[in-house]
């Protein structure tokens, strides 16, 4: 089927192009005209008595050449304009570029053609310019919309931090990221350009109204369609062939084909979505996932009854996410699945995924599962209508309100009119669960639901998962948070390099792990090392720092008069609830977010507030490890190349020296060369966290800012990262600033702690004192609360 699709597209595209190029050479001298719409010749005559076959041979070149030139010109101008508007950080530049184009969009294309026809000299060059001018505003708009999230995302900020060239950032990253959208648009726009050429001919621009042109032939011969259909059918078929062939060719560039998983043996179906109480809701037998050179999952089997929670744990890259995606009927391109998956009596494969709504999935970044342009209430009511189309509107409202109450979200009109980006991470998470409950899901998969969450929010997640299990929903929890696992899990499945090494009741696995790797995974957090030697002179100082965020047309205060100091060789931990300003503080220190007031001083030298105004050596001296490691990497370049970039760009190392430095650092964080020569999408989240740390160390920094560096990592990997960080800051005399919600991380690394609340420092002091005898209630709630104490399995 794939080859047939490619062959069909090639033939459909080749025939009209060949006629456009070679047709005039084969047409010969024009013959005498006869009666209009007669049967003379092979294809008859047209509306003025000319031979249709000869007109078809002559009519392709003008329309194809003009449409191609106009489309190319529109993209050559529109794409750079859209990229500049998206990439600029000055609002007036965006307004200056886009507002005139918006005015052009407001004028109908036909009216614009009439206005230009009255003022422009006729000719094909004029026609090319007019058609390009009509298409340019839309292309610029599409380019800007597609490029905005890339031009201001973590990957772009990382490239700015490492002083990548404009070519690497613009065409290399943003251009590659939007190419699929532009390719999909190009086919439609090219066909539209062909019909604009035909319309313009009647206004005296470009080709004459009776010229040999496919688009003109279709329009002018419509009156005789029933007398001589070939005069319309043949040029129309060539235009359609060109359009379909072009779209098939662009589709071939857009689609990455995956290996379908074979169907499992047929299983007896039950009468409903929920099985009988004596049967498991989910049954997995000998699940395996392989690529050409690697085994991702190796013969995993387990079952899960309704109303129970299965925790799947294991080191980063052990196959947890691949297993979870297989339960959704999804498979990564290049991965082949074997084995049998049965959900509620129905087989699950990539060809036969679960019924819509049967499985709810809460991703690690829940905003990715929410429609960013639809209001919360509209989406919830649509799901309710889909599930019960015969119910009244008031019934749907009551259903939505009841589900929101179940997930501890408000149901008032003000909340329902919000967009997903206006919610906190915890609220987005609960909203995704509400979607699953409205769809009457029987299975919920939660992927690292507590990553980057403070202790209070983690307690809420534990209570929510327990409540769902009480209501009869089966839950699969993918987590490295052992506190959460101990609090909620009924069963535990331990994966190691794709294989199941432990499986059984949670109490049994936690109390008496049989496998050595399981014991390492469940080992207690490392004990706090000896306190670092204090220095009187701080290396990094922050004085009176204040910062704002734009909220619509207003500025909202995020940081208020924050001051801190970190000597060389010591670690400062910044803790606080989600949204308290911790990440903004870290970004201000790194220069990624300009401070409104205050100063950042490194070794007694004031640093510019904005990243672009700092010198190359200043950028290398302060390095930032992003919270979302995957988003901070360019998805189109190998991880090794990106890790070597800071050494090359900030320390003037040669390409070979930078590569050796990167390999040494990557090996030090536990990543082999064959792993890092791949693109980021081939690495697990834990592997990318380690690669991000190695990349930050490549410039030999004096200050290292780690924003939730160990979030989403298993305990073994986390221990390795913490040990490495502790060793590096002592041996290299690094000043380390750690942003973390994890008490274990703070206890292992921190010499001092600063607690933020609503942008202000509400508590500070030595780590030993705040971890054991804190007086401020927020400090006690964040650093003294164990999620395991929030909910006990016996409560269910």
N, C-alpha and C positions, 0 to 999 in steps of 0.2 A: 504493500500500500504506500509506503514511504517513497519507494522508487517511482511508482506510478504517478504520485503527486508531483515529484520533481520533474519527471519527463513531460507530464502534461503542461506544467508551467513553462518549461523551456520551449515546447512547440508553440503554445499559444502566444508567447512573446516573440519568438523568432519569425513567424509568418508575417505579421504586420510590419515588423521592422525591416525584413528583407524586401517587402513590397515598397516601403518608403524609400529605401536606399537604391534599389535596382529597378524599380518600376519605371521611372522616366526613361531609362535606357532601353526598355522593352516595349514602350508604348508606340514608337514609330511616329510617322507624320499624321496629324489629325485629318480625318476623312470629312466628306461633305455631310452637312446636317440634313436630317430627314424629319419625319413627323415626330412630335413629342410623344413619349410613352408608347412607342411602337415596339414591335417584336423584332426589328432589324438587329442583326448582330447576335453574339452569344448571349449577352445579358440585356439586350434591348437598348432603348434610347432614354435619355433623361428629359427634363422639363423643357429644354430648348432643342431637342432632337440630336444631341451628341451621343456617341457610343459610350455606354455605361462602363464596359470593360476597359476602354482606354482611359476614361476619367478615373477609374479606380487605380490604375497603374500610375497616373499622374498626381493623384490627390493626396498621397501619403506624406510626401516629403515636406510640403509647406506646413501642414498642421503639426507633424511630429517635431520638426526642427524648431518651429516657433514655440511650441509647448515646452520642449526640453530646455531651450535657452531661457524662456521666461521663468520656468520652475527653478532652474539652477541659479539664476540671478536673484530670485526672491530668497532662496536659501543662503546664498553668499552674503547678502546684506542682512536679512532678518535674523539669522542665527547669531552672528556676532553682536548685534544690537541686543537681543534677548539675553545673551551670556553676560554682557557688560551690565545690563540692568539688574540681573540676578546677583552678580558677584559684588557689586558696589556696596559699600557700607555707608554711603552718603545718600540720604533720602532724596535730596534735590536732583541728583544725577538720574535716579530712577524715574522721578517725575518728569524731568526734561526729556528723557528718551521715550517714555511710554505714553504720555498724554497726547502728543500729536498723532501717534499711531491709533489711539483710541478714537480720536475725532475722525480719522479715516475710516475706521471700522463702523462708525455710526452712519456713514453715507452708503446707501445701497450700491452694489457693484454696477448695476445697469445705469444708474444715474451718474456714477463716476465716469463710466464709459462715454455717456452722452456729453458730459462736460468736457472731457479730454478730446473727444472727436471734434468738437467745435473749435478747439484752440491748437491742437497738435497737427503737424503735417502728416499726411498719410504715408504708409510704408511699413515694411516688416519690422524694422528696428523700433519704430514708434510702438508697434503692437507688442513687441517683446517687453518694452519698458512699462507699458500700461498694465499688461497682465501681471508682470512682476510686482508692480506697485499695489495692485489689488490683493495679491497673496501675501505680501510682506508683513502687514500688521498681524495677521493671524499666526504666521510662522514665528514672529518675534514673541507674541503672547505665549504660544505653546512652549517655545524654548525657555522663556523666563520661568514659567510655572514648573517645568520639569527640572530646571537647573537650581531653583531656589533651595530645596532641601539638601542638595549636594554641595552647593557653594557655601553654606553656613553650617554644615554638619561637623561631627567630630573628626572625620577623616580629613576634611579641608583644614580644620584648625590644627591638626597634627602636622600637616604639610607646611602650614604657615609657621608653626613653632620650629620646624626643622629647616625653614628657609628654602623650601623646594622652589624650583624655577617656575615661572608663570606658565611655561609650556607643559610642564608636568601637571600643574594644578588645573589649568584650563582645558586645552584639548585632550590632555592625557587622562585626567580623572573625570571632570564634568562632561567633556565631550563624549567619552566612552560611555558614561552612565546614561546619557540621554539619547544615544544613537538609536535604540530600539523604538523610542517614541517618534523620532524624526523619520525613521524608515517606514513605520506604519502610516505616518501622515503623508509621506511623499507620493505613494501610489494614488491616493485619493486626490491630492492636489494636482497631480499631473493630468488626470482625466478632467478635472475641473478647468484646468488651463486650456485643454483642447476645445471645450465648449465655449469658453470665453473668446477664443479665436474666431469661432464660427459666429458668435453674436456680434463681435466687433466688425466683421466683414460687412454687415448691413448698415453700419454707421459710417462707412467710408474709411475705415482704418485697416491697414494690412491688406489682405487678399480681397479681390473684387467679389461682389455678391454672386456672380455666376462662375467663379474660378473653380478649377479642379481641386477640390478640397473635400476630404471625407466628411468632416463635420458640416460643411456647407451643403454637400450632396444630401445628407440625411434631412436637413431642414427644408431645402428648396424642393425636394422631390416628394414630400409628404402628400401633396395634393393628388398625386397619381399613384398612391400606394397600391390600390386595388387594380389599376390598369397595368402597372409595371412594377411589381414589388421588388425586383432585383436592384433597382436604382436606390432603394432605401435599405433593403436587407443586407446587401453585401458590404457597403461602407459601415453600417451600424455593427455588423458582425465583426469587422476588423477592429473597430474601436473597442467593442466589448472584449474581444480577444486580447487586445493590448492591455486593457485594464485588468482583466482577470490574470493574465500572465505576469504582469508587473506585481500584482498583489501576492501571487503565489511565490514569486521570486523573493520578495521582501519577507514573506512569512518564513521561507526557508532560512533566512538570516536571523529571524527572531526566535525560532523554536529550537529548543534543545531536547532531543528525544531521549527517553529513558527506557531502560529495560523493564518490560512488564513482568510482574511476578506471576508464576504459574498458578492456576486455580487449584485450591486444595480439594481433596475428595469431598463429594457432596455430603452434607450433614442434614439430618432430619430437622425440619423447621418447626418452630412452636407456633402457637396460635396468636401470640402477641409479642410485644417488644420485651416484656418482662417474663423471664422463665419461671418455672415452678420453683418453690423454695428449696427443693432438694437438689436442684441442678445449679452449677456455676453460671453466673451471668456471662463471664468472659473465660474462654478456654484458649490457651496458646500451646501449640505442640511443635517442638523441633523448629522453632523460628530461626532462620539463618539469613544474613545479609552479607553479600560479598561484592567486591569490585574486581577489576582485572588483576590486581596485585595485593589485595588485602581482605582479611576477614573482619567485618565490623561486628557482627552478631553470630554466635556459634552455637546453634542447637538449644535455644532457650525455651523452656516449657514452664508454664504456671497457670493457675486458675484463680478466679476471684468471684466470690458470691456477691449478691446485691447487699448493700448496707455495710460493707467492710472497706477498710483502707489498706491498700498495698503500697508500701514505700519501696521504691527502686533506688538503690544507692550504689555507689561505685566511684572509682577515680575518674577524673576527666578523660574523655575518649574511650570509656569502657563500653559504650553502645547504648546508653540509656535513651538518648534522644532518638536514635535510629529505631529502637524498639517501640517507643511511643508513636512515632510517625507511622510505623507499620500498622499499629492498631487503628489509625485514622484512614488507612488505605493509601497512604502517601509513600513515595519512594524518591530518594534523591537521584538525579540523573547519573547514570553510570553504575547504579547499585542494583543488584539482582536479589530478589527475595524468594525464599523457599520456606516450606512449612505450612501449617494450618492455623488460622485464626478464626474463631467462632464467637460472635457477639449476639447474645439473645437468640441463639439458635440459627443465626444467619452467617454464612461464610464471608470473610472480609479479605479482599485482595485489592490491588491497585486498580483493577478493572471493575470491581464491585465493592466500592467503599461502603461504610455504614450509611443507613438511611439518614437524610439530613435531619439534624436535631437530636439524633440518638446519642452522639458523643459530644460532650462539651470539652473545649480545650482552652486552658488558661496559659498563655505563653509567658516566658520570662519577662518580656516587655509587653504588658497587656494592651498598651495603646496600639500595637501592631494589629490587634484583632478587632479594632473599632474603626468605623467609618469616620474619617476626620471631618467630613463636610456635612454630616447629618446630625441633627439634634438628638439628644439622648431619648427623649420621649417619643419622637417619630419612629425611631428604630425599634423601641420596645413595643409600641402599639402595632407596628407592622408584623413583628413576630407573633404577637397574640392573635392578630387577624388570620395569619397563615395557619395557626394551629386550630382555631375555631372560627372558620369563615361564616358560620351561621349565627353566631352570637351578636348581640347588639353592641353599639359603641360604648355604652355605659358598663356593660359586662367586661369588655376588654379593659376599660380603665380600672375597674375593680381588680381584675386579674393582675395587671401591671403593678398596682399599688401593693397588693399582697406579696408579690415576688420581691419588690424593693424592700418591703418590711422584713422579709426573710433574710436578706443580705445586709441589713442594717444601713440602708440608704434612704434618704428622704424621698417622698413622692409628691411634693408640692410642685406647682407650675414653674416656679423659678428654677428649681433643680432640673426639671424635665426639659427646659429650654436651653440648657447648657450644651456646649460641644465637648467631646471627649478630652480635648487638650486643656479644658478649664477645670479638670478634676485632678486630684492628687493621685499618686501611683496606687495607693491602697483603694481608693474609690474606683479607679479604672479596673482594678482586679475584681472587685466585687460586682461591678457592672457586667463584666464578661461572664461571671458566674450567673448573674440574673438572666442573661441571654440563654444560657444553657437550661436554666430552670423553666423559663417560658417555653422553650422548645421541648420540654419534657424529656430531657436527657436521662439515660439510665446509667451512663458512665461519664465521669469527669476526670480529665487528665490535667494535673496542675504541675507545670514545669517551673521549678525553683520559685515558688510563690513568695518567699521571704527574702529574696536577693535584694540587697540594698535597703531593707526596711529596718526601722528602729525596733527596739525591744517591745514597745507597747503595741506597735502595729503587728509584729510577729505573734503576739498573744492573740490579737483579734483574728489572724489567719488560722491559728490553731483551733479557736472556738468555732470558726465558720466551717472548717472542714469536718469537725466533729458533728456539728449540727446537720450537715448534708448527709453524713453517713447514717445518723439517726432516722432520717427521712427515707432511707432505703436506696440511696444513690451509691453506687460503687465508685470509689475514688482511687486513682493511681497517682501517687505523689512522687515526682522526681525531685530529689533534694540532696544537697550536701549539708543541710542544716540538721545536725544530729539532735539538737535540742527539740526541734519540731518533730522529727521522726520518733523520738522517744515519747513525745507527748501524745501523738495521734495514731500511730501505726498499729494495725492489727496483725499484718504480715509484713515480712521484709524479704526482698529479693536483692541479693548482692551480685553485681556484675563485675568481672575482671577480664579485661581484654576481650570483651564480647561474650564470654562464657559465664553461666550462672554457677557461682561457687558456693553460695549459701541460699537456702530458701526454706522458710518456715514461719511459725508464730513469732511475733515481734519480741515477746518476753524471752523466748528461748534463744533466739539469735543474738539479742543484746546481752544476755547473761552468760551464755556459753558458746561464743563463736568458735567454730571448728577450724576454719581455714586461716592460715597465717595472714593473708592479705586482709581478711575481715577484721582480725584483731588489730592490725595496724590502722585500719580505717576507723575503727571505733575507739582507738586509744584516747586517753584523756589529753586535753590540751597541754602543750609544753609549759613547764614551770617558768616563772619569770626569772630572767638572768640577773646577774649582779648589776646594780645601778651604775650607770655611766658616770665617768668623772666629770664634774661640773666645771664649766668655764665661765668666768665673769663677763667676757666680751662676746656678745651674740654675733653670729654670722648673718642671720636673717632677722630683720626687724620690720614690723608692720606697726604704723603709728596712726591712730585716728582714722581708720579706713571706713568710708561709707560708700555705698553703691546702690544703684536703682535699676529696676527693670521697667521696660515700657509695657504698660497695660492699657491697650487701646490708645487713646490720645493722651493718657496721663502717665506720669512717672511714679512708680511704686517703690518705696524704700525696702531694700532687701538686707542691707548691712548698715549698722548705725554705730559709728565710733568704736570700731574694734581695734585693739592693739595686742600685739604678741611679740615674743622674741624666742629665737631658737639658736643656741650655740652649736658650733661644729661638733659632730659626733653624738648629738642628742636627738631625741624624737619627741615631737609635740603631737598629741592626738586631739583632733577637733571632733566633738560629738554633739549630737542634738537630734531632735525629731526631724522627720522628713519635711523639707521646706523651710528649715530654720536659717538657711543661708550658708551652709558649710561649703557646698560646691562653688557658690559664687565667691566666697572668700578665697578658695584655692585658685580659682580662675583669675581673680584680681592679682594675686601674687605672681602668677605665671604670665600676666599681661594679656590674657584672652578676653577679659572683661574689664573695660576701663573704669577705674574708681572715680567717684564724684569728688571726694575729698580724701586726704590722707596721703601717706608716703609708704613706699616699699624700699627698704635699704638692704643692700647686699655688701657685707664687709665694709660698711661705712660709706658706700657709694649709692646715691639715690638712683633708682631705676625709673625709666619712663613708664607712664601708666599704660600706654598702648604697646602691644606686641611689635607692631611695624616700626616703632621708633626706637627700639632697642638694638644695640649692636650685636654682631654675630656671637662674640664671646659671652655677652650677657644672656643670650638665648641658650647657649650651651651650658651656662652655669646653673640655670634653674630649669629643671625638666619636670614635665607633668605626665603622670600615668592616668589615662582617662578611665572613667567609671565603666563606660560601655566599650570594652576592648574591641569587640567585633566591628562596631561602627567606626572606630578610630583608624581602621586599616583600609587602604584602597583595595577594593575587591578584585581588581583586575591585574594586580602585580604580585609576584611571589613575596611571601613573608620575609625571606632572607634579604631581598633587595631593599625592602622598606626598613628593616632593622639596621642595615648598613648605611642608610641615608644620613642619619645625624652625624656619624663620624666623618662622612665625606663632605657634607655641606657645612658643618659647624666647626670641625677641627682641621679642615683642609687635608684630610688623609686621601691618599690615592684610592682608586676603586678597589684595587687588590688589598690594600691595607684595611680599608673599611670592611671588606668582605671577611677577612680573617678575624677582625675584631668582633664582627657580628656573630660569626660561627662560634667563637670562644664564649661569648656571653650567652648565646642560645644554649650551648651545651651546659653552661653553668646553671641555667634555670631548668635543665632537664629535657631539652628538645633536640632531637637528632637531626642531622643534615637532610636526610631524605624526607623528613616531615616539613621542614621550613622552606624547602624549594618549591612547595606547592602554594597555591593561592589560598587566601584566608578562609574561603568557604569549605575547604577540605580539612580544616582544623577544628577541634572542639573548642567550646568556650573557655575551658581551663587552659588549654594550650595557647590560646590567643592572649589570655591574661599574662602568662609567663613571657610570651613574645613581646608584649607591650612593655613589660618591665625591662627586658633586655634592650629594646629599642631606646628607652629613656636613658639607660646607662651607657649607651654607645658614645655619647658626647662628653663623657667624663664630667658629670655635673657636680656642683658643690652643694646644691639644694635639690632634694627629690620630693616631689609632691605626689602622694599616692591616694587617689580618690577611689575608695572601695576596691582596692587592688585584689583582695582575696575573696570578693563576693562571688558566690557560685562555684567555689572550688571545694573539692573534697578535703577531708582533714589531713590526709597524707601530703597532698600537694600544698595545702595552706601552710602546714608545718614547715615544708621545705622552703616556701617563699619567705615566711617570717624569719626562719633561720638565716637565709641568704641576706635579707634586708638588714638584719641585726649585725651580721658579719661585715657587710659592706659599709654600714654607717660607722662602725668602729674602726675598720681597717683604713677606709678612705676619708674618715672624719667628715662624713656627710651630715648635713642638717636635714632631717626627714620630717615632713609634715604629713600625717596620716589622717584621712577622712574616713571614718568607719562607724558602722552600727554594731560591729561584732565586739563584744566584751573581751573575748579571748585574744583578739588582735591587739586591742588596747592594752590588756594586761601584759602581753608578751613584749611589746615594743616601747610603749610610752614612758617617758621620764616625767613629762608634764601633760596636763589635760586642760583644755578649754571647752566649756559647755556653752553652746549657742541656743538661744530661744528667741524666735521672731527677729533675727538679725542682730541681737545684742549678746555680749558675753555676760552670762548670769552667774557663772561659777568658774573658778580656775584654781589650780594648785598642783602639788606633786601627785604623780599617778598613784603611789602607794596609799596616800591619804584619801583620795577621792574614790578609789576602788573599794576601800574597806570602811571608811568612816565619813562618808559624805553627809553634809547637813542640808544641802539644797534638795527639795523634793524631786525636781526633774532629774538631777544627777543620780539620785537613788533609784528612780524608776528606770533610767536608761542603763545603768551599770550594775545594778544589784538584782535585776529581774531575770529569772530563768524561765523561758517559755514552757519548760517541762512542768513547771508548777502551776501553769494557768489551767490546764486541762489534764485530767488523768484518764487513761483508757477505761478504767472501771466505771467512770461516770456515764459511759454509754450503756 
